[in-house]
Amino acid sequence: MAHWRLLSIGLLLLLALMAGCGRAGRQAAPPPADVVLTLAVEPEPARIGEATLVLTLKTSDGRAIPDAKLDIRGDMAHAGMQPVLAASDAGPDGVYRVPFRWTMAGDWFVIVQVQLPDGRRFEQRFDLRVAGS
């Protein structure tokens, strides 16, 4: 009986390891050459607490891209913290203002997954530092 229990545990650990490797191996598409995404934070500099992420989405020649869908994930640079999630699909003039909450001071990265109105998708990462209150 103990033999089967060890075998089952080993199999579960192997499956978990394989699932983790699959996620690590996936690469998100970079921004298309004809699209520019920028991020600003209000208030600036970023501080613990309520904030607004201002994401501007334009073509490389400066035309606004409204009506895209943005999924945002903020993570601290070190493991163990819960991510902060947000989304937006309303960006008049290509400017998407997204309420956000910085939960801790330190180094953060914000990953923005974008689905353009024409169906193309990409992901972009922004690194920043959040100050204490």
LUMVEX-788779 format. One line per 8 residues: their letters; for each residue x, y, z of C-alpha. Coordinates in steps of 0.1 Angstrom, whole numbers. Each point is the difference from the previous one (the first is absolute). Layout:
<rs>
a> X/Y/Z  ...
</rs>
This chain:
<rs>
mahwrlls> 0/0/0  28/24/9  16/-7/-34  -31/12/-19  -2/31/22  36/9/-9  -6/-7/-36  -31/22/0
igllllla> 18/29/17  29/-3/-25  -24/0/-29  -18/31/14  33/18/5  11/-8/-36  -33/13/-14  4/32/20
lmagcgra> 35/5/-13  -10/-6/-36  -29/25/3  24/26/14  25/-5/-28  -28/4/-25  -9/34/13  36/11/2
grqaappp> 6/-10/-36  -29/20/-14  11/33/-15  -25/29/-4  0/18/-33  19/33/1  -17/32/-11  -5/2/-38
advvltla> 24/24/-17  -29/24/-9  -13/3/36  14/20/30  -12/-6/36  11/23/28  -7/0/37  -2/30/24
vepepari> -10/-2/36  -21/26/19  10/12/25  37/1/-11  21/-14/15  -19/-32/8  -8/-4/37  -18/-26/21
geatlvlt> -37/3/-3  -25/11/-27  13/10/-34  -10/3/-36  19/-17/-28  -1/21/-31  7/-23/-30  3/17/-34
lktsdgra> -4/-21/-31  9/14/-33  12/-10/-35  37/7/-7  -11/31/-20  -19/14/30  -36/-9/-7  -21/-10/31
ipdakldi> -11/-36/3  -33/0/19  -22/-31/8  29/-24/9  -4/-24/29  27/3/27  6/-25/28  25/12/26
rgdmahag> 19/-20/26  23/17/25  25/-22/18  27/7/25  35/-10/-12  3/-25/28  -21/-31/5  -28/-5/25
mqpvlaas> -22/31/-6  -35/-1/-14  -2/17/-35  -22/31/-6  -23/-5/-29  -19/25/-21  -15/4/-34  -13/26/-25
dagpdgvy> -18/0/-33  -8/37/-1  28/22/-14  -13/31/-17  27/16/-20  22/-31/7  4/10/37  -11/-27/25
rvpfrwtm> -3/12/36  -1/-30/23  -5/2/38  28/-20/18  12/-6/36  37/-3/9  -1/-23/30  37/2/11
agdwfviv> 31/21/-6  27/-15/-21  8/-11/-35  -30/-9/-22  -6/-11/-35  -32/6/-19  -9/-23/-28  -26/13/-25
qvqlpdgr> -17/-24/-23  -16/17/-29  -26/-11/-25  -1/25/-28  -34/8/-18  13/-19/-30  5/-32/21  38/1/3
rfeqrfdl> 13/-7/35  32/10/18  15/4/34  23/27/14  18/2/34  8/32/19  23/0/30  -4/27/27
rvags> 7/7/36  -28/8/25  9/23/29  -13/-3/36  -28/22/12
</rs>
